[in-house]
């Protein structure tokens, strides 16, 4: 080691031209396997000194955390500005002694506090007469942005941008493969997009974040082939994917399990217990508060109180059941989804999405299901016409042009309906005596390709009649 660091010099390679050699008097060799050890040896004294300062966040009678060190990154923690300045001075003196130079431009301060409280006016300095360190609104630690109020809105912004980009490239690459099935698409989404939008969710995942939900909605919209304003409950329910928040809740409990099983001597475990006590004593909205909420929602508050681990498979099943019940209740409240509520009793992947089908046909079927196919029943809504007056203009029946009328009764499509009916009669038992709603359900279940083609023919014919 001594030889390696005696009389070392370096030069820089710029476009294959080497600069003059210069002596390197401090620092570790980049990329060398011994460098982390060498760095640990030198930094260890500083950490010891910081820890013995008795300044920092008081965890319990015997433990004060004043510094987090990860690779060459050092985070100083204090409960007030004066204490933090003392730690900064200590670090600066140490660096002076060992001939390190701390870059004041790369050193910043974040004042963590509750929302209405004003940011500190304290001027933090490495040394007297030196420049003040900038007080910023967030700090990125291990990829998660910890903003000054701990809202995690910046984290969600950054993750939704990255997740959106990942989804975009996934869609672009596979746009050409029109026969990509539901399971392939789901698998790709799970491996390319969810790891990004779920990053760190064990820490921030209890709240809901619109920007992250938009990423998943875009993914389900793309596959079902519907536009931005399509009712979410429709494509979400038909895809049958677990919602963001439910995945995040599971991640919270996964971290909970790891923490509860850690040995009591571990620093992380001590901080976990302190976090729990802080919530208990002053009702802080910290990690344990989130975990407790999730346990309460699952009806398992006792496990929280006993600080036990929980069976994650049970949690997955339970959250899915809750999601299914919630979906079934919500879908009934939304008038556009009248038809869907009748033909789809349960949340879950629909057969018509598993079938290899023309994208346009699939898109029309989705629009038909979600009440957004531009029939009078839908377009009349934009024109402010009452529901009962959104009458079909293509036949003389004087009835509302809804999905049932369009597919089974409107005389404008009688010529197209003859062969369609014959095929259905051959393929579906009891077809002729079936109520219309059952016919639609049965077509989606087993004859979606046939139905898709029929809807397309009718829809194109409708267009040609209207624009004639
Ligand atoms: Zn009609």
Boltz pocket constraint, residues with backbone or C-beta under 6 A from the ligand:
constraints:
  - pocket:
      binder: B
      contacts: [[A, 392], [A, 393], [A, 394], [A, 395], [A, 396], [A, 397], [A, 401], [A, 405], [A, 409], [A, 410], [A, 411], [A, 412]]
      max_distance: 6.0
